[in-house]
Amino acid sequence: MATVEQRDDGWVATVPDGEQVLVHDPRSITWELREQLGARLGWSRSGARHDIRVDLADPSGRAVHGFVLLFVPLGPAGDYRAVRSSPPSGCRWFGAELPGLRCVRPGPTRLAAIADTVAELRAGYGLAAEASDLGFEKLWEWSSDPEHGTDLVAQLLLMAAQRAGQLGIGPGELTDFLQAAHPGPAPANR
């Protein structure tokens, strides 16, 4: 378990023994911590780190998740002034080729943290339809890393929701589709 706090220059993650990592991109918090823990165990830097589980929490002990959310309008771009000047709690605005937010947000799961952020963007800024990208360029590539894989699934779902809205397909129809098409949990490795 690592405690994550937002600082002026990024996010600081502190492990129980007091060692810290500073990151500017919240997606790299657990990667940096896994590298650090792997080095302590004497693993080579190129060794797989997916088997080291790192949970993140805010100072109050709530589970948090780091991600980047980009704005990709299907039509004219929205007005980003409000979110730029006062982003949702736990997020920082950045302007790159695609504007977006770097966030470390609470939630029981990564999907819940991302969905809650999108819901806040919709309710408070009118931007949810544009918040549909988590930074993947090659959507067909897959990773067994739980964070990376979950972020890819979230991006696909956000893109589906954005495009379904453009076609007049409602949330109920999307939910019905997912329930019918979902294969269920993967069988346990034996």
C-alpha positions in Angstrom: 0.0 0.0 0.0 1.3 3.4 -1.0 -0.1 6.8 0.1 -0.5 9.3 -2.8 -0.6 13.0 -2.3 -0.8 15.8 -4.9 2.0 18.3 -4.8 2.8 21.4 -6.9 5.2 19.4 -9.0 3.3 16.2 -9.4 2.2 13.4 -7.2 4.2 11.8 -4.4 3.7 8.2 -3.5 5.0 7.0 -0.1 5.4 3.4 0.9 5.2 2.3 4.5 8.9 2.4 5.2 8.9 6.1 4.1 10.5 5.7 0.7 8.9 8.0 -1.9 8.6 8.4 -5.7 7.6 11.7 -7.4 5.8 11.4 -10.7 4.3 13.9 -13.1 2.1 11.4 -15.0 -0.1 9.6 -12.5 -0.2 6.5 -14.8 3.4 5.8 -13.8 2.9 5.8 -10.0 2.5 2.0 -9.7 5.1 1.3 -12.4 7.7 3.4 -10.5 6.8 1.7 -7.2 7.1 -1.7 -8.8 10.5 -0.8 -10.2 11.6 0.3 -6.8 10.3 -2.8 -5.1 11.8 -5.0 -7.8 15.2 -3.4 -7.3 15.0 -4.1 -3.5 14.3 -7.8 -4.4 17.3 -7.8 -6.7 15.3 -8.2 -9.9 16.8 -6.9 -13.1 15.2 -3.7 -14.4 13.8 -5.6 -17.4 12.0 -8.2 -15.2 8.2 -8.4 -15.3 6.6 -6.3 -12.6 3.0 -7.2 -13.1 3.1 -9.8 -10.3 4.0 -7.1 -7.7 0.6 -5.7 -6.5 0.7 -2.1 -5.5 -2.5 -0.5 -4.0 -2.8 3.3 -3.8 -4.6 5.3 -1.2 -5.1 8.9 -0.3 -3.9 10.2 3.1 -7.4 9.3 4.6 -7.0 5.7 3.4 -9.4 5.7 0.5 -8.4 3.7 -2.6 -7.2 6.0 -5.4 -6.3 5.4 -9.1 -4.1 7.4 -11.4 -5.1 8.0 -15.0 -5.0 10.5 -17.8 -8.3 11.5 -19.5 -8.1 13.3 -22.9 -10.8 15.3 -24.6 -11.6 14.2 -28.1 -14.6 16.0 -29.6 -16.5 14.4 -32.4 -17.7 17.9 -33.4 -16.7 21.4 -32.5 -14.5 21.4 -29.3 -16.2 22.4 -26.1 -15.3 25.3 -23.9 -12.4 24.1 -21.6 -11.9 27.4 -19.7 -13.8 26.3 -16.6 -12.2 22.9 -16.3 -8.8 24.4 -17.1 -9.1 27.0 -14.3 -10.8 24.7 -11.8 -10.4 21.0 -12.6 -12.1 18.3 -10.6 -10.5 17.4 -7.3 -7.5 15.3 -7.7 -7.0 16.3 -11.3 -4.6 18.7 -13.2 -5.2 20.3 -16.5 -2.6 19.9 -19.3 -2.7 21.0 -22.8 -0.9 18.8 -25.3 -2.0 17.9 -28.8 -5.2 16.8 -27.1 -6.2 18.7 -24.0 -6.9 16.7 -20.9 -6.6 15.9 -17.2 -4.0 14.0 -15.2 -5.9 12.6 -12.3 -5.5 10.6 -9.1 -9.1 10.0 -8.0 -10.8 7.9 -5.4 -12.9 4.9 -6.3 -13.4 1.3 -5.3 -12.1 0.3 -8.8 -10.3 1.9 -11.6 -13.4 1.8 -13.8 -15.4 3.5 -11.0 -12.8 6.3 -10.5 -12.8 7.0 -14.2 -16.6 6.8 -14.6 -17.0 9.2 -11.6 -14.6 11.7 -13.1 -16.5 11.6 -16.4 -19.8 12.0 -14.6 -18.4 15.0 -12.8 -17.2 16.5 -16.1 -20.7 16.0 -17.5 -22.5 17.5 -14.5 -20.1 20.3 -13.7 -18.6 21.3 -17.0 -20.8 19.8 -19.8 -17.8 17.9 -21.2 -18.4 14.2 -20.6 -19.1 13.4 -24.3 -15.6 14.6 -25.1 -13.8 12.8 -22.2 -13.3 9.6 -24.1 -9.6 8.8 -24.4 -7.2 7.4 -21.9 -4.2 7.8 -24.1 -4.2 4.5 -26.2 -3.2 4.8 -29.8 -3.2 1.1 -30.7 -6.5 -0.1 -29.3 -6.1 -3.6 -30.5 -2.9 -4.2 -28.4 -3.4 -6.0 -25.1 -1.5 -6.1 -21.8 -2.0 -8.5 -18.9 -1.1 -5.7 -16.5 -4.4 -5.1 -14.6 -4.1 -1.3 -14.7 -3.1 -1.0 -18.3 -5.8 -3.5 -19.3 -8.5 -1.9 -17.3 -7.6 1.5 -18.7 -7.9 0.1 -22.2 -11.3 -1.4 -21.4 -12.4 2.0 -20.0 -11.3 3.8 -23.1 -13.2 1.4 -25.3 -16.3 1.8 -23.2 -16.0 5.6 -23.2 -15.5 5.7 -26.9 -18.6 3.4 -27.3 -20.6 5.7 -25.1 -19.6 8.8 -27.0 -20.3 7.3 -30.4 -23.6 5.6 -29.2 -24.8 9.0 -28.0 -24.1 10.4 -31.5 -26.3 7.7 -33.0 -29.1 8.0 -30.5 -28.3 4.7 -28.7 -29.2 5.0 -25.1 -27.4 3.8 -22.0 -30.0 1.0 -21.4 -29.3 -0.4 -24.8 -25.5 -0.3 -24.2 -26.0 -2.0 -20.8 -28.2 -4.7 -22.4 -25.6 -5.3 -25.0 -22.8 -5.6 -22.5 -24.8 -8.0 -20.3 -25.6 -10.2 -23.3 -22.1 -10.0 -24.9 -19.9 -10.2 -21.7 -18.2 -13.6 -21.5 -18.1 -13.6 -17.7 -15.0 -13.8 -15.6 -11.9 -15.6 -16.9 -11.4 -19.1 -15.5 -8.8 -19.3 -12.8 -5.3 -20.5 -13.8 -4.6 -24.0 -12.6 
